[in-house]
């Protein structure tokens, strides 16, 4: 897969990818995935390679959307994907209007933008684009402190790695003591 030249787009490293998929496996077959702030598309493509049925890729950078399309073409997943050059609020409105439901929602926003992350989680909390068993996966800076003040989603697991990387898993429904496998 192709990667960008500069530092504007930072692909998820292989170790983080493996950690995520070891935790959430096995995937729901033919699931629908949204890779938000997709960068190179590596996470969404990994979902497709592991049996997801369709993936949406959301990226504001035109360079990023071009790169995602090239990587989808190279991996032969272009026909199972929709690449959008828009922000997450526009995407959520589009999904609501068209009654599109997401099984796996992957969020990897710019690390310092905690407000964007909180606002996105609040938008997801109304459940209009999530299924009853959807999983929200957030890759963020370890300084992100989410109080989890939501009605329909809750933090099911949090894993902190290195000094700056945290992976947080949100489940839908009433909080219970079960964790994500792995």
Secondary structure, 3 states (H helix, E strand, C coil): CCCCCCCCCCCCCHHHHHHHHHHHCCCCCCCEEEEECCCCCHHHHHHHHCCCCEEEEECCCHHHHHHHHHHHHHHCCHHHEEEECCCHHHHHHHHHHCCCCEEEEEECCCCCCHHHHHHHHHHHCCCCCEEEEEEEEEEECCCCCCCCCCCCEEEEEEEEECCCEEEEEEEECCCCCCCCCC
